[in-house]
Amino acid sequence: MTKKNNKHTLVLQVLKASPGKPLNYKQICGRLGVQDPSGRNHIIKTLKKLKNKGQIIEQDRGKYIVKTPLLYYQGVLDLTSSGNGYIICDEFEADVFVDRKNLGKAFHGDTVSFSLVRSKNRNRKEGKIESVVKRSRSSFVGTLEPFDKLYCIQPNNISNQLFLIYKENTLQAKLGDRVLVEIVEWKKKSKFPHAKVIEILGTPGTHDTEIHSIMATHGLPWRFEEKIEKEAGHLSPKITKEEIKKRRDFRDVLTCTIDPKDAKDFDDAISFKEIKKDVFEVGIHIADVSHFVQEGSLLNEEAFSRATSVYLVDRVVPMLPEKLSNLVCSLRPNEEKYTFSAVFTLNSSGDLLDEWFGRTIICSDYRFSYEEAQHIIENKTQEIPSNISLKNKDTKVSEEVFTAILKLNEIAKNKREKRLKNGAISFDKIEVKFNLNTAKQPESIYFKQSKAANHLIEEFMLLANQQVARFIGKQQPAPDFVYRVHDEPNEEKLMQLTRIANGFGYKLNLTTPEQIAKSINHLLSTSKGKQEAYLLDTLAVRAMSKAVYTTNNIGHYGLGFDFYTHFTSPIRRFPDVVVHRLLDAYLKKNKTNTSELESQMKHCTDREVLATKAERDSIKFMQVKYMSDKVGQHFEGIISGVTERGIFIELIQSKCEGFIPIQQIPDDYFVFDPHNYTMMGQHTKQEYRLGDVVEVVLHKTNLIKRQIELELIP
């Protein structure tokens, strides 16, 4: 064999060893051990020759794969409301489109094997799913119904799909029961899979049944196994002298927590000490979960599996058992607790003068609600009235505490102003909250909006998260670490925002990422209170990328940070536990195994998405419940969504969202314009646009489907 042919053979062998995975010349050189420039040039020439001979394909620019009769790739399926899908695949820069007829037996979120097919659209790749590699979920929720001589369910969130169930696999559930099932088999030529009931959830429409259904639909557990609770029960909150010696002691430093009034799991506390004139030491003390939850334990496995606490309307589904989340780890007032801390020296302007990271021990002196802290900040008073006080009586804080809160607020305010000036994007988030009676019925709705007290905590948590990430990321070479990253906005959606904003007379500067952020902030602030504000705010949010956990740091665009992680909430987020472990190891110069870190963070991101969906579903259920006795009443609303199926209306008074089918829009035949988010009447030219204020009447509600149907008043 000639040297030339040998080189060809070696390159082909490397590519064949990674079927379906494109490799560039650097990766091939690395696998062949080629390091010299001459050798690398030979590899580049060989690749070009193999490509010209048709033996390999340049899949993407500079990336090659072996040409085979049929190439298979793997990716994750993302189904759209239209019924078509997209496959997210590392081999391609853009998502691969899948027509509904080529979905096979795959569901949303499944890992699938697919081949490429000829596409009618030259600008996009199109695929056909060949098989399901891994199901994203093993169980499904539905209502038991008759089907020929069998039973069946139509799973929630999966349209046009039935699961068939034999009588012996019903677990003696009755027709009409909400059940949890898993697939038993799906024969190759069968349209529908066969399933078995694994749990009876209850009667549809009842409160607990619907909440459990929401959780089960998203694969979220609502209880801990006995073995997990048992392991947690063996953990003691007792503070030992031996452990104290290993930690920096903050027990004599003024420390407090500021949390929602109904909080039980206190992740974080803040200490405050004046060092000299206009120089202050601020400690951000975080519950030391990693001290109690050890790698390899059942608790750790369970925490990783759940990855996050889930906050539903009427309950919290914790990541850790209550013994840990509300007792052992929680930074309760007047109790000595182990913490992991980020301690900063700052001036009143918020300039960072010094920093320290490490394990500590604290004793929180005060527990404040956000409402109490806000009252102190707004009124510059030590007095807290009974209607605000957690103690339900008039109380008075000490001069020392009063001074600390005002100074912390001053520093936080200055840091926030600088952060926004430096390119952070600020969205005014309004959270919908419910006042529930003892029967868990919503009696009223109120809205939670961030105020100074919220911003105080937020800014110091951001500071801790940023500086921990920077401390690790700036090391040379930087060790493997967990980052919370946020990519730049979607270019296509950004152009859409620009075009519509221009129509209202607003200009956006898209020359640099920094200018984009400043332009969006200016757009949101100048349009506030105007009719177009809702439309522009919605489009701006839609243009934003989703934040994820990864070892690959690209910075956090929305916050304007080059380095960012999650360090401050280990009771309710598993990535924070991992960050504590890694930070501790690196501070001690210990080696740590990070080979699985990226895949672990992908799992945590996925679980976070599921938790968010469950939280939204629980809010929607409670909104429908709240509106169910108001059929026939008139309301004012804002058009919050425009689709080819109809328009969504958010009621101004309650923030509840209802739907008007396109065929129910009166007085004309309406057509959807996707470019301008409008519905246009063909004869009258009547236009309904995202953000328009309209009058509606509540037509009907459906608790089981969590739907509110409205009628438009012309």
N, C-alpha and C positions, 0 to 999 in steps of 0.2 A: 504493500500500500504506500502510495506516495505521501509526502508530508502535507501536500495540499489536500488530498482526499481525507487524510487523517483529521485535519482541522475541521473539514466539513462534517465528518462523522461525529466528532466530539460535540460540536455545536448542536447538531440534530439530537444527540443523546440527551443533552441538557434540556432542550425544549420538550422532548418526548416525556421526560421525567416529570414535567409539570403540565399535563394535558389541560387545555382550555385556559391556562394562565399565561398571558402575554409577558414576555421578559425583554428588558432592554439590554444593550451591550454591557453595561456596568454589572448587571446582575449575572449575566452569563460569564463574564470575566471572573467575577467573584467565586462562582461555583467551579470554574476550571482552575482557579488559583493563578490567573494571569494578572500581573501587577505592572509590568513594564510598558512604556508607551508603544513600543514596537509591536508587542503582543496584542495590545488593545486595538491597534490599527488593523492588524490581521483579522481580528474577530469582526470588526466593523465591515471590512471588505468581504469576508465570508458571508455575513448576513445578507449583504446586498446581492451577492452571487446566488445564494440559495433562494432569495426572493425572486430574482429574475428567472430562475429555473422553475419556479412554481412549487418548490418544495416547502416553503414557508410563506406565511401571510403576515403583512404588516397591519396588525389589528387596529392599533392606534399609532400616532406618530412616534417612531422609534421603538415600538414594542411589537414583538414577533411571536407567532405561534406556529406549530406544525400544521400543515395542511392535511386534513383527513377527510374521508367521504362525508362525515357528519360531525360537526363540532357541538359539544354540549358545554353549557356554562351553568354556574350556580348563582343564585341571588335570592333576594327577599321580595315577595309579592306585596304590592300596595294597591288595593282595590279602590276605585273611585265610585262616587254615587251613580255614575252613568252605567256601571256594570263592567266597564273595561278596567284594565289594570296596567300598572307599570312595575317593572322589575328593577330593583336597585342592585347593581352588580359592579364589583370592584374592577372588572375588566374593561368597563366602558365609562367614559366621562359622563355621558347623559343616560338617564333612565331608559330602559328598553320597553317600548309600548307593547301591550298584549291585548288583542281584540277579545271580547267576551267569549267568542266561539273557540278560542284557543287556550282557555283557562284550565281545561281538563278538570281534575278533581281537587284543585288548589283553592284554599281560602286566604283571606287577608292575613298577612304576616307570616305565611308559610315560607320556609326555605325550599326553593324549587330548582329542578334541573330543566333547562330549556335550550332550544335551538333557535337560530336566527332564520327568519323567513323573509321572502321578498316583500318589501314595503311599498305601498302606493305613495307614501310621503318620503321623498329623497332626503329630507332633512332629519329623519329620525330612524333609528333601528327598531325593528319589530321582531317579536319572538313568539314562540309556541311552547307552552309548558309540556314537557315530556313526562315528568313524574314529580311527586312530592318527596323531598329529601327528609324534611322534618316539619312536623306540625307546630305552629306557633302556640297552639293550645290543645289540650287533650280532652277537655270537657266543654259542653255547650248547654245553654239554657233555652227552654221552650215550654209551651203549654201542651199537655197530652190531649191528642185528638184521635178520633177513629179514622182508619184508612183501609178501605176494603175489608178484609178479614183480620187486619193487623191494627196496630196503633202507630201514631207518628207524632213528631214535633216539627215545627218550622223554627229553626234556631234564631234567637235574637241577633240582629245585626247581620244576618246572612239572607239576602233576598232570593226568592225563587229556588229554595233548597228544602228538601224534606229529609228527615232521618226516620227510617222505618224501625218499628220496635215490635218484637214478638211478645205475646201476653206474658210468657214466663220471665221476660226481662223488664217488666214494668215495676217491680218491687211493690206490687199491689197498689200502685198509685191509681187514683180515680180519674176519669175523664174530666178535663178542666183544671187539673192540678198543674201548678208550675213545677217543673222537674229539671234536675241536672243529669245529663246523659254523657256517655262517652261512646265513641265509635268502636264496634266490635269487628266488623269487616266491611270492605267495599270491593265487591267483585268487579273484575275488569270491565265487563260489558254492562254492568248495572248502572242505572242513572242515579240511584239513591243508595247511600250507605245504610247498613244495619247498625243499630245502637242499643244500649241497655241503660236503664235508669240506675243511677248510683246514689241519688238523694232526692227526696221529696221536699220541695221548698215551701209549699203551702198554697193557699188560695190566692189567685191573682187579684191585685188591687188592694190587698191588705198591706199595712205599712211594713212590717218585718219581712214579709214575702218579697216585696218589691226591692227593699234595700239589699236583702240577701241575693236576689236575682241580679241586681246591678253588680255586686261584688263577684258573683259566680261567672257572670258574662265576661268579665275582664280577668278572670282567673286569679282573683284576690281571696286569700283565706280570711275567715272571720273568727277563727279561734286558734289557739296553740295546742299542739298535741301534749298529752300528759307528761311525756318524757322531757319536753322543753320546759314546761312549767316546773317540773321537779328539779332540773338543773339550775334554773333561776332561783328556786327556793333555797338552795344551798349557799347562795352568795350572801355575804354579810356586809352591811354598811359600816361596820366597825372600823375606826381609824386606829392604826397601830403606830407605835413609836418608831419601829424599824422603817416603816414606809415614809413617815414624816421626815426622817433624816435624809432621804433621797430627793426631797422636794424643797422648793423655795416657799417660804411661809408668808402668806398674805392674811392670816387670820386677824391681825391687828389693824389692817388697812380698811378704811370705809368701803363697803361693798354692797351693791344692791342688784336686784333683778327687776326688769320692766317687761311685762308680758300681757297678753290678753287676760281679762278678768276671770275667764273660766279655765285658764291653763293649769295643767297639773305636771307636765313634763318640762322642767326648767333647764334648758340646754345651756344658757349663757348668763353670766353675771358680769358687771362692770365695777372695777375698783377705781378710786380717785384719791390722789394725794398731791398736794402742792409742794414742789421741791424748793422753789424760790420764786421770786417775783416773775410772773408770766411764764413759768416753766412748770409743767404738770406731768405726773406719771399716771397714765391710764392703762389699767389692766383689763384685757378681755379674757375672761376665764370661762373655759368650756368644759362641760361634764366629761370626765375621763372614762368614757365607755370602754376604751381598749384595755384599761387596767382590769376590768371585770370580764369582758368578753374576749376570751383568748382564742387565737387561731387554732383550728382543729376541734374546737368544742361544738356541741350540738347547737348551742346558742348562736355561735358564729355562722354555722351553716344555715340556720333558720333566718338570721338577720340578712345574710347575703341573698337568700332565696327571695325574701320579701323586698329587700333593697331600700324600702321607704315606708314611712307611715302614710296612711291614707286618711284624709280628713273629709268625712262625709257630713252631711247637714246635721245629723242627730247623734253622731258618734265618731270616735277616732279608732281606726284599726291600726294599732301600733306595730312598729317594726320589732320591738322588744317587748317581752312580757311586762305586765304592770309592775311587778316586783322591782324590775330594773328601771323602767321608764319613769315611774312616778315616785319611787322610793330610793333605791340604792344609788342611782346615778343623778337623780334630779337635784338641782341646787336649791333646796328648800331653805327658807329663812331660819337663822339661828341654829343651823346644823353644819358641823364640819364636814367638808366634802373634798374629795380628790378632784383636781382639775388639770387640764392642759391649757397653758396660757400663752397669749401673745401680749407682751407688755411694752408700751410705747411711751417715750418722752416727747411731749408736744408743747407748743406755745398756743396762745389764744387764736392765732390765725390758722391753726391746724397744721403748721409745718412740722414735719417729722424730724426730731433731733437725735433719737436713739431708739433701739429696739432690742428685745430679748424674747426668746422662745424656750419653753421647757415645762416640765411637770411641776405642779404647785399644790398647795392646800389652802382652802379659803373657808370663811364662815360668813355667809350673806347676812348683813344686818337688817335689810329691809326688802320687802317684796311690794312692788308697785304694780298697779294696772296701768295700761296706757292712758286711761282716762284720768287717773290720779296725777301722773307725771305731767300730762297736758294741762291740767288745772294749775299746777304749780308754775309751769312755764308761761302760760297765758296771763295769769293774774299776779305773778310775782309775789306769791304769798306762801306762808308755811302752813296755812289752814286748809284742810280738806273737808268739805261738807259731807254730811251723812249720806246724801243721795249719790255721791260719787265714791265715797270711801268703801274699801273692801270689808271694813269692820262694821259697816252699816251704822256708823255713828260719827259725829264730828271728831276729827283727829288733827293733830299738829305734828309736823316733822321738825326735827332739830335744825338749828341754824347751820350746822355742818352739812347736813344732807341737802338742805335748801340751796346752799351756796354751790355744792357739787353739781346738782342737777342743772342749775342755771349756767354754770361754766361748761359742763359737758354739752349742753345745748348750743352754746355759743361756738364751741370748737366744731361741733358737728355741722352747724349751719354754714360756717366758713368753708369747711371741707366740701360740703355739698355744692356750694356756689362754684368753687374751683373745679370740681369734677364736671359739672355741667358746662362750664366755660371751656373745658379741655376736650369736649366732644362726646360726653356721655349723653345718651338719649333718655328723655324723661317722658314716660307715658303716665297720665293720671288714671291709675287703676281704681275702679270702684267695685268693691266686693258686695255681693248680695247676701244678706244674713236674715235669718228667720227667728222670731220669737215663738217658741213652741210651748204648748201647754203640757200637762202631765201625760196626756194621751198621745203626745208627739204630733199634734195637729198644729199647723202654722196659723197663729192668730194675727200676726202682722209681719211686714217686711221692713227692714231698715238697711241702710247702705253704709258700709265702712270705707272711709277714705283716709289715706295717710295724712297725719298732721305732724307737728314738730316732734312730739314724743316718739312717733314711729320712725321719723327721719333720724332722730338721735341714735336709736339702736341700730338702724340700718347702716348709717355711716361708719360706726365703729366695727360692725360685723364685716362690712366691705373692706375696711382697712386691714383687719386681721386676715381675711381671706386673700387679699391682694399681696400683703407683705410676706405671708407664709410661702405663697407661690413664687414670689420674687426671690426670697431667700434661697430656695432650692434651685430655681431656674437659672439664677445668675452664676451658679457654681460652674467651674471649668474643670473637667467636663460635667455637664449637668446630669445628675443621676435620673433614673426613671422615676416619674412622679405622676400624680393624678391632677389634671387640670380641668377646669370648667371653662369651655371655650364657646365662643359665639362668632360665627362667620359673618362676613359682609352681607348686606341685603341682596335678595334675589334681583338680578339685573332686569329681567323682563318685567317683574312686578313693580320695580322702581321706576321704570320708564312709563308704566301705566299710571302710577301715582303722579309723576311729573306732568304727563299730558293732561290729566284731569285737574291738577292744581293750577296749571297754566290757564285753563278755562275759567277759573275763578279769579285770575289776576295775580296768582302767587308764582314766584320764580324759585326754582331749586338749582343749586350749584352741585353738579355731579362730577367735578373734576378730580377730587380725591376722596377717600373714605372719610377723612376728617371734615371736609366741606359738606359731604352728604349728611353727616350727623348734625352739624350745625344748622344746615338748611331745614332738616326735618324738625328739629327743636323750634326753630323760628316759625315754621309753618304751623305747628301745633299750638304755639303760644299766641300767634297773631290771629288764627282762625277761631280761637276759643270763644264760645258764646254766640258764634254766627251759625247760620243755618247749615252751611257746608261742613261744619266742624266734625260732625259724626262720620260723614263720608270720608274725609281726609284722614281722620284718626284711624278708621277701619282699614283703609288702604295702606297706611303706613305700617300698622301692625302686621298685615298680611305680607308685606314686603320683607319683613325681618326673618332671618334664619332662626332655627331652633338651637338653643344652647344644649350642649352634650358634654358627657364625661369622656376624656381620652388622655392618653399619654403624649399625644402630639400637640404641643402648644402652638396655637395660632393667635392667641390673645382673645380678649372678650370685646367685641366690637361695640355692643350696646352700652357697656360701662366705660369704654374708652381705656381699658387696661391692657398692657402688654402681658401681664401675668395675673392669673386669677385661679383660685381653687375653691373648694368647699371644706372649711375647717370647723365651722361654728355650730353645727347641728348633728352631732353623732348619735343622739338619742333617736332621731327620726330619719337619718340618711346614712346608708352604709358607706358611700364614698368618703364621708367625713371620718369614719372609723379607720379606713385604710390610710387616709392622709395623716392621721395621728400616729399610726404605726410607722409609716415611712419617715415622717419627720423625726420621731424618736430615734429610729435606727440611724438616720443620717447625722443627727446631733451627737450620737455616741460613736460614730464612725463604724457602725456594724454593717455587715453585708446582709442583704435581703434578697429573697427570690421574687423577681418581678416578671417572670416569664408569662404568667397568665393575666397580668394586670390589664392589658388592653381588652381582652375578651370579657373580663369581669366588669369593666366600666361600660362596655356595650350592653351587658345585661342590666346594669343599674340604670342606664339611660332608657332602655326599653320598659323597665318596670315603672319608671317615673312617668312615662307617657301613658301607661295603663292606669296608673293612679289618678292622673289628671282627668282622664276620660271618665273614670268612675265618679270622681268628685263632681264633674259637670253633670253627669246623669242624675246624681242624687239631688242636685240643685234643681234640675229640670223637673224631676218627679215632685219635689216639694212645691215648685211653682204651679204645676198643674193642680196639685192638691189644694193650694191656696185659692186658685181661680175657679174651682169646680162648683162653688155655690153662687157664682156671679154671672151665669148664663143669661144673655139678654141685655146686660148692662153695656153702656157706651164708654169708650175710652179714647184718649189721645195717644198716638204712638208715633214712633220713628221707623221708617223703613230701614231695617238692619241687614237685609240680604235680598238679592234679586237673582233668581235662577230661572232656568227654562221651565221649571215646574210651577213656579209662582213666586210670591214675595213674602218675606219674613218681616214681622212687625214687632218691635220692642216697645211695650207699653211704658210710657214715661213715668207714671206713678209708681209702678211696682217692678220695673225692669224685667217682667215676664215676657217671653217671646212666643208669639203665635204665628200661624201660617195661613195664607190665603192662596188656594190653588188658582192657577192662571185662568182656568175656565170659569171661576167664580168672580173674576174682576168684572164689574158691571159696565154696561153701555157701549161695549166695543169688543172687537177681536184684537187681543194684545199679543205682541211678539217680543221676545227677549233679545236685547242688544248686549252681548257679553263684553264688548269693548268699553262701553260707557256705564255699565251696571244700571241699565234702565229697562223698563217695560213700556213699549210704545203702542198706542192704539192706532190701528191701521186706517180708520176713517176719521176719528176725531182728533188724531195726533196728540191725544192726552198722554202725558208722560209721567211715569212713576219712577223716581230715582232714589238710589241709596242715600239716606239722610233726610229725605222729605218727611214732613210732619203730616199725618193723616188721621182721620176720624174712623174708628172701627167699632163694631159690636161683637161681643163674645158669642159665637155660634154654638160651640160644644167643646167639651174636654174629654180626654181619654187617658185615664190613669195608667192603664196597662201598657199602652203604646207611648205614654208620656208626651201627648200631643195636645196643643191648644189650637183650635180652628177658629178663625176670625172671619168676619164679613166686612167689606169696605163700604163706607158711607160716602157716596160721590159728593 
